[in-house]
Amino acid sequence: MTDLRAAVRPELGRRPGTGWAWSGELAALVGSVGTVTTVALSAAQITRLRAAVARVAGLERAAGHDRPVRATLADYCPDPLVFALESGLPRPQILDRVIDGGSAWEQRLDPGIGTLTAVPRITEIVERVTSAGRRLIRTCYETELRTSRGALVGWARGFSLDLEDGDA
Amino acid sequence: MNGVRTQTLEAGTEFEARGPVVIGLEDTVRWAAASGDYTPFHFDPAAAADRGFRGPVAHGPWKSAVLRSLLDEWLGQSSTLVEFDARYLSADCVGDELTFGGVVSSVEAADDGSRRVRCDLWARRADGGQSVAATAVVVVDAQPGGGLPVDRLKAAVKLGEDAGSFVYRVDRNDILSFVDAIGGWSRADDDDTIAPTTFFAALDPVERRDLDLDAFLQRLPFPMRGGGNAFNEVDYVRPIREGDVITVTTRYTDVYEKKGSRGTLLFRVRTNELRDADGQLVATTRCGHVLTYDVPDPAATGEASA
């Protein structure tokens, strides 16, 4: 049986990548829910996020106060993968290395500046073989964000990739 | 300014690329602080080397944030990003160059008068390889003159026409729950099969989220400062009783804006006609709802696209 401690704390041990025998254990992780938290966003936090990209985006002016500050879902959850992992959800690490495979945000309502309730969960784990013949496990972490009145604001999704190295 | 005129957006419209820009340690440190991802290999050369990287690795979500900021600049304040989906295809280190760009892939007209603009976005390395491949959907709510879209709102709510009819059966639990919610009440005749007078307002399709014709107001490019009920009026023929099956027909009767001390006030007034199963009029209710926006002076924003 796959030691799921390895999924939570990779340093505790890893399964040899000799097959897909762990599929059942991975499937059992789908539906796992992390710690439900509230996320507070301030105008200052938005300014910090804007400032962190302003130089590269060539938008130093935008980091100032000459534009109204508009909050987005991504401001509440700028790194969906890290957010979900910090909620206690496990990160499967069975193959050779794990990387951040992508991020997505889907916004239904203007969140404004305030507090949202976040419910992170694992919604999908997919195993496949890349075009280069390497095995890959892709885990989707989805955090649902709602207002204090229960209105759905949207979802933030992070994707973890567990990859097999080329010489494996 | 890199912005495009949103009124002339069409498939194939290319955004002015940004770059090449060299990723700096300052960028990764700032993002770590802002996003809370302090994983050391993003800013510590030794930690990055331990994991086999040439140098500290830029955060994937930081690259997404750069693209989102550029998109906001390209499409202007009359746009709202509703979907963004990015795949991180390479690890880019401090000192690497990236160029960011994108193109409109489609423009669709939505029922509420807005346009949904789909975009393909990318970040490319100096060798031409892709670092990020992203798609985005942006709702563009251009409004001539840059103010609140009063005319569009009138059309969306079908001002003066029946906007919709909804049927509600009033059960005993509905009445008891309502009475409990308002802190209880007492009737002289002690007849708890009759709903309180204020229950008429509970049979409002808009408040019950059964009718939502003006959701685009949530996406206007102006900060919303507040909102709430402005007034409720009830003109009733008889009370609502347990077992009633009430058909509620909603009609918006007025939409207008006013300047207030805290911003621009947007009023929507609607009338609900309540009839019983025999078609007899039970009550007519009238509700006013107000939203307050901080609408900047169009001449002062420099917004060329809206």
HADDOCK unambig.tbl for C-alpha pairs under 7 A between the chains (distance, minus, plus):
assign (segid A and resid 45 and name CA) (segid B and resid 34 and name CA) 6.99 0.50 0.50
assign (segid A and resid 48 and name CA) (segid B and resid 34 and name CA) 5.56 0.50 0.50
assign (segid A and resid 49 and name CA) (segid B and resid 31 and name CA) 6.89 0.50 0.50
assign (segid A and resid 49 and name CA) (segid B and resid 34 and name CA) 5.29 0.50 0.50
assign (segid A and resid 52 and name CA) (segid B and resid 27 and name CA) 5.98 0.50 0.50
assign (segid A and resid 52 and name CA) (segid B and resid 30 and name CA) 5.01 0.50 0.50
assign (segid A and resid 52 and name CA) (segid B and resid 31 and name CA) 5.17 0.50 0.50
assign (segid A and resid 53 and name CA) (segid B and resid 27 and name CA) 6.96 0.50 0.50
assign (segid A and resid 53 and name CA) (segid B and resid 65 and name CA) 6.76 0.50 0.50
assign (segid A and resid 53 and name CA) (segid B and resid 66 and name CA) 5.44 0.50 0.50
assign (segid A and resid 56 and name CA) (segid B and resid 21 and name CA) 6.21 0.50 0.50
assign (segid A and resid 57 and name CA) (segid B and resid 18 and name CA) 6.85 0.50 0.50
assign (segid A and resid 57 and name CA) (segid B and resid 66 and name CA) 5.74 0.50 0.50
assign (segid A and resid 57 and name CA) (segid B and resid 69 and name CA) 6.95 0.50 0.50
assign (segid A and resid 57 and name CA) (segid B and resid 70 and name CA) 6.20 0.50 0.50
assign (segid A and resid 70 and name CA) (segid B and resid 223 and name CA) 6.79 0.50 0.50
assign (segid A and resid 78 and name CA) (segid B and resid 35 and name CA) 5.85 0.50 0.50
assign (segid A and resid 78 and name CA) (segid B and resid 61 and name CA) 6.75 0.50 0.50
assign (segid A and resid 79 and name CA) (segid B and resid 35 and name CA) 6.56 0.50 0.50
assign (segid A and resid 79 and name CA) (segid B and resid 61 and name CA) 5.76 0.50 0.50
assign (segid A and resid 82 and name CA) (segid B and resid 37 and name CA) 6.76 0.50 0.50
assign (segid A and resid 100 and name CA) (segid B and resid 60 and name CA) 6.92 0.50 0.50
assign (segid A and resid 101 and name CA) (segid B and resid 87 and name CA) 5.89 0.50 0.50
assign (segid A and resid 101 and name CA) (segid B and resid 88 and name CA) 5.27 0.50 0.50
assign (segid A and resid 102 and name CA) (segid B and resid 60 and name CA) 6.98 0.50 0.50
assign (segid A and resid 102 and name CA) (segid B and resid 86 and name CA) 5.32 0.50 0.50
assign (segid A and resid 102 and name CA) (segid B and resid 87 and name CA) 4.18 0.50 0.50
assign (segid A and resid 102 and name CA) (segid B and resid 88 and name CA) 5.07 0.50 0.50
assign (segid A and resid 103 and name CA) (segid B and resid 61 and name CA) 6.66 0.50 0.50
assign (segid A and resid 103 and name CA) (segid B and resid 85 and name CA) 6.02 0.50 0.50
assign (segid A and resid 103 and name CA) (segid B and resid 86 and name CA) 5.35 0.50 0.50
assign (segid A and resid 103 and name CA) (segid B and resid 87 and name CA) 6.68 0.50 0.50
assign (segid A and resid 104 and name CA) (segid B and resid 84 and name CA) 5.35 0.50 0.50
assign (segid A and resid 104 and name CA) (segid B and resid 85 and name CA) 4.11 0.50 0.50
assign (segid A and resid 104 and name CA) (segid B and resid 86 and name CA) 6.00 0.50 0.50
assign (segid A and resid 105 and name CA) (segid B and resid 83 and name CA) 5.65 0.50 0.50
assign (segid A and resid 105 and name CA) (segid B and resid 84 and name CA) 5.27 0.50 0.50
assign (segid A and resid 105 and name CA) (segid B and resid 85 and name CA) 6.49 0.50 0.50
assign (segid A and resid 106 and name CA) (segid B and resid 82 and name CA) 5.65 0.50 0.50
assign (segid A and resid 106 and name CA) (segid B and resid 83 and name CA) 4.48 0.50 0.50
assign (segid A and resid 106 and name CA) (segid B and resid 84 and name CA) 6.58 0.50 0.50
assign (segid A and resid 107 and name CA) (segid B and resid 82 and name CA) 4.71 0.50 0.50
assign (segid A and resid 107 and name CA) (segid B and resid 83 and name CA) 6.23 0.50 0.50
assign (segid A and resid 108 and name CA) (segid B and resid 82 and name CA) 6.75 0.50 0.50
assign (segid A and resid 109 and name CA) (segid B and resid 218 and name CA) 6.34 0.50 0.50
assign (segid A and resid 110 and name CA) (segid B and resid 218 and name CA) 5.71 0.50 0.50
assign (segid A and resid 110 and name CA) (segid B and resid 219 and name CA) 6.02 0.50 0.50
